[in-house]
Amino acid sequence: MKGFFLFFVLLASLLLSGCAGNFWKDSSADQAKEAVVSCPTDANTALACLTANQKLSRKEFKSEYKMVSAKAVGGVDADILHLICLSLHEYATYKQFKAGMETLAKYIKEHPDAAATLQGIHVLMQRIDKEKIVKWAQSNKNLDEKEGLESENKELLDRNEILEKAAEQDQVRIRELQQQIEQLKNIENIIKNRER
């Protein structure tokens, strides 16, 4: 009797909590009701585009960028996001990258509902821009140092060449002086021989 009572209490608690009810229900009907519809954000669109265009050749990229930049003038959101995506491509010039960053900033201002998702991409683009500027400044510094060293090296080579020519002239002068000394010795010997 206790076992039956315990079984009855357990069954009643399962029914009241809904666990047993779900066991007996058709689960496919619940799955259809629970389907989640997601709408991609502008950031997802731009990043998916970046992934899709990753393997473009340089020639394909130039063609694609030219076509999309012409379309983006019309102001269609998809074309603008595609242009932003292409400005992040590895073949994009610095000018194209800067234009994409400015376009993204303008897009965020015009679409405040998308700002939350696109702001992260904008921050990353600003960071990339700063890194490019630092790299450019370092490259210019290195180039200046290289030009300075090349100039100094040229001066040293020119000076070395002058010194080598001077050394050659000194050697010629030394030979001439040695010949003169020999001639003077010969003259001295001749004079000594005459005096005897």
C-alpha positions as CSV (number, residue, x, y, z in Angstrom):
1,M,0.0,0.0,0.0
2,K,2.8,2.3,0.8
3,G,4.5,1.5,-2.5
4,F,1.2,2.3,-4.4
5,F,0.8,5.6,-2.5
6,L,4.4,6.6,-3.2
7,F,3.9,5.7,-6.9
8,F,0.7,7.8,-7.0
9,V,2.4,10.8,-5.3
10,L,5.3,10.6,-7.7
11,L,3.0,10.4,-10.8
12,A,0.9,13.3,-9.5
13,S,4.0,15.5,-8.9
14,L,5.3,14.7,-12.4
15,L,2.0,15.6,-14.0
16,L,1.7,18.8,-12.0
17,S,5.3,19.9,-12.8
18,G,4.8,19.3,-16.6
19,C,7.5,16.7,-17.0
20,A,5.2,13.9,-17.7
21,G,3.0,16.0,-19.8
22,N,5.9,16.7,-22.2
23,F,6.6,13.0,-22.3
24,W,3.2,12.3,-23.6
25,K,3.0,15.2,-26.1
26,D,4.0,15.2,-29.7
27,S,7.5,16.8,-29.7
28,S,7.5,17.7,-33.4
29,A,4.6,20.2,-32.8
30,D,6.6,21.9,-30.1
31,Q,9.7,22.1,-32.3
32,A,7.7,23.8,-35.0
33,K,6.4,26.4,-32.5
34,E,9.9,27.0,-31.0
35,A,11.6,27.7,-34.3
36,V,13.6,30.9,-34.0
37,V,13.8,33.3,-36.9
38,S,17.0,35.3,-36.9
39,C,17.6,38.4,-39.0
40,P,21.3,39.0,-39.8
41,T,22.7,42.3,-38.5
42,D,24.5,44.7,-40.7
43,A,27.8,43.6,-39.0
44,N,27.0,40.0,-39.8
45,T,26.4,41.0,-43.4
46,A,29.6,42.9,-43.7
47,L,31.7,40.2,-42.0
48,A,30.1,37.4,-44.1
49,C,30.9,39.5,-47.2
50,L,34.5,39.8,-46.1
51,T,34.7,36.0,-45.7
52,A,33.1,35.4,-49.1
53,N,35.4,37.8,-50.9
54,Q,38.6,36.6,-49.1
55,K,39.9,34.6,-52.0
56,L,39.4,37.2,-54.7
57,S,42.5,37.7,-56.9
58,R,43.9,41.3,-57.2
59,K,42.3,41.7,-60.6
60,E,38.9,40.4,-59.4
61,F,39.1,42.6,-56.4
62,K,39.7,45.7,-58.5
63,S,36.8,44.9,-60.7
64,E,34.5,44.1,-57.8
65,Y,35.5,47.3,-55.9
66,K,34.9,49.5,-59.0
67,M,31.4,48.0,-59.6
68,V,30.4,48.1,-55.9
69,S,31.6,51.7,-55.4
70,A,29.5,52.8,-58.4
71,K,26.5,51.0,-57.0
72,A,27.0,52.4,-53.4
73,V,26.6,55.9,-54.7
74,G,22.9,55.1,-55.0
75,G,22.7,54.7,-51.2
76,V,21.4,51.1,-51.1
77,D,22.3,49.7,-47.7
78,A,23.5,46.3,-49.1
79,D,25.8,48.0,-51.6
80,I,27.2,50.4,-48.9
81,L,27.9,47.4,-46.6
82,H,29.5,45.5,-49.5
83,L,31.8,48.6,-50.1
84,I,32.7,48.7,-46.4
85,C,33.5,44.9,-46.6
86,L,35.7,45.4,-49.7
87,S,37.6,48.2,-48.0
88,L,38.8,45.7,-45.4
89,H,40.1,43.3,-48.1
90,E,43.9,42.6,-48.2
91,Y,44.2,44.1,-51.7
92,A,42.4,47.4,-50.7
93,T,44.7,50.4,-50.9
94,Y,45.1,52.7,-48.0
95,K,42.8,55.3,-49.7
96,Q,40.1,52.6,-50.2
97,F,40.5,51.6,-46.6
98,K,40.1,55.2,-45.4
99,A,37.1,55.7,-47.6
100,G,35.5,52.5,-46.2
101,M,36.1,53.7,-42.7
102,E,34.5,57.1,-43.4
103,T,31.6,55.3,-45.2
104,L,31.1,53.1,-42.1
105,A,31.1,56.1,-39.7
106,K,28.5,57.8,-42.0
107,Y,26.4,54.6,-42.1
108,I,26.5,54.3,-38.3
109,K,25.2,57.9,-38.0
110,E,22.4,57.3,-40.5
111,H,21.4,53.9,-39.0
112,P,21.5,54.3,-35.2
113,D,19.7,51.0,-34.8
114,A,22.7,49.3,-36.3
115,A,25.3,51.3,-34.4
116,A,25.6,48.7,-31.6
117,T,26.7,45.9,-34.0
118,L,28.8,48.0,-36.4
119,Q,30.6,50.1,-33.8
120,G,32.9,47.2,-33.1
121,I,34.0,47.0,-36.7
122,H,34.5,50.7,-36.8
123,V,36.7,50.5,-33.7
124,L,38.8,47.7,-35.3
125,M,39.2,49.8,-38.5
126,Q,40.4,52.8,-36.4
127,R,42.9,50.5,-34.7
128,I,44.1,49.1,-38.0
129,D,44.4,52.7,-39.3
130,K,46.6,53.7,-36.3
131,E,48.8,50.7,-36.8
132,K,49.2,51.6,-40.5
133,I,50.2,55.1,-39.6
134,V,52.7,53.9,-37.0
135,K,54.1,51.4,-39.5
136,W,54.3,54.1,-42.1
137,A,56.1,56.5,-39.7
138,Q,58.5,53.7,-38.7
139,S,59.1,52.9,-42.4
140,N,59.8,56.5,-43.1
141,K,62.2,56.7,-40.2
142,N,64.0,53.6,-41.4
143,L,64.1,55.0,-44.9
144,D,65.6,58.3,-43.6
145,E,68.2,56.3,-41.6
146,K,68.9,54.2,-44.6
147,E,69.3,57.2,-46.8
148,G,71.6,58.9,-44.2
149,L,73.7,55.7,-44.0
150,E,73.9,55.4,-47.8
151,S,75.0,59.1,-48.0
152,E,77.6,58.6,-45.3
153,N,78.8,55.4,-47.0
154,K,79.1,57.3,-50.3
155,E,81.1,60.1,-48.7
156,L,83.4,57.5,-47.1
157,L,83.8,55.7,-50.4
158,D,84.6,59.0,-52.2
159,R,87.1,59.9,-49.4
160,N,88.6,56.4,-49.7
161,E,89.0,56.8,-53.4
162,I,90.6,60.3,-53.0
163,L,93.0,58.8,-50.4
164,E,93.9,55.9,-52.7
165,K,94.6,58.3,-55.5
166,A,96.7,60.4,-53.1
167,A,98.6,57.2,-52.0
168,E,99.2,56.3,-55.7
169,Q,100.6,59.8,-56.3
170,D,102.7,59.6,-53.2
171,Q,104.1,56.2,-54.4
172,V,105.0,57.8,-57.8
173,R,106.6,60.7,-56.0
174,I,108.5,58.4,-53.7
175,R,109.8,56.5,-56.8
176,E,110.8,59.8,-58.4
177,L,112.6,60.8,-55.2
178,Q,114.4,57.5,-55.0
179,Q,115.5,57.9,-58.6
180,Q,116.8,61.4,-57.8
181,I,118.6,60.1,-54.8
182,E,120.2,57.4,-56.9
183,Q,121.2,60.0,-59.5
184,L,122.7,62.2,-56.7
185,K,124.6,59.2,-55.3
186,N,125.9,58.5,-58.8
187,I,126.9,62.1,-59.2
188,E,128.6,62.1,-55.8
189,N,130.5,58.9,-56.8
190,I,131.6,60.5,-60.0
191,I,132.8,63.6,-58.2
192,K,134.7,61.5,-55.6
193,N,136.3,59.5,-58.4
194,R,137.5,62.6,-60.2
195,E,139.0,64.0,-57.0
196,R,141.2,61.0,-56.6
